Amino acid sequence: MRVTLFVVGGDTHEFTVTTAADTEPGPPTTYADLLADVGLSPHEVAVMVDGSPVPEDHPVDADFVRVLRLIQGG
C-alpha cells in the first residue's frame, strides 16, 4: 500500500508499507516505523488520520497520514 506522510510545517514523504493483508513476509508497518524513517520520535509528534489521533504502535491502515509536532515550553 502507498502512504503519504505529511509533516505539518515540514516535508511530505511517500512510502510503500506492509499491511496485515499483504502476502509478503514480515510484520505490518506501524505509524512509529514511518516516524523513524523520517527521523521523528513518537514523543515529539502526534499522528493524525482523518483528523483523529492514532496510536503510534498500530499498523498503518490509511493512505494519508498527517503529523503534528508537539510544542513544549515554560
N, C-alpha and C positions, 0 to 999 in steps of 0.2 A: 504494500500500500504506500502511496506517495503522501507525504505530510509536509505542510508548510508551517514553519515555526517563525512567528513574528514577535520580535522583542521590541516592545514599545519604547520609542526613543533610540532605537538601535537598528540592527540589521534584520533582514529576512533570510531564513535558511530553508533549504529543501532537503528532505530525507526520504529514503526508502526504508520502511520499517518492517519488522517481522511481527505478524499478528498471530493470535491463537489459532486462527483458521488456516494459516499458511501450512503447506505441506513440507516446506523446507525445515530441516532440523534446527533446533536452537530455541531458547526461551523467547517469549514475546518481548518486544521493545517497550520499555516503560518511559513515562514522561521524564523521570530522573536521568535515564540514558540520553535523551535528547538534550537535556540541560548540560550534562557532562560534555557532550560533543561540541557545544558552543562555549564551554568554559565558564558556566554559571553553576552556582550551588543552590540546591533547593532551599537553603536557609536565607537566601537573599532575594528570592523572587516568589511570585505567585503564578501558578499555571492556570490559565482560564480556557475553557471550551464552551462555546455558545454563551458567554457571559457569566458562567459559573465556575468557581474554583474546583479543581480536581486534585486528588492526592497524587503526589509525585511517584509513588510506588505502584500505581495502577498501570496496566498495559495500555498503550496508545490505541484509541479506537475512534479518533477523529482525524479528518484530513486538514484541519486548520486549527492551530494552537497559538494563543496569544500569551506572552509572558510579560508580567508587570514587575518591575524592580521595586522592592520594598525600601522605604526611606526610614532611616533611623536618625534620631537627633536628641538633643537635650536642651 
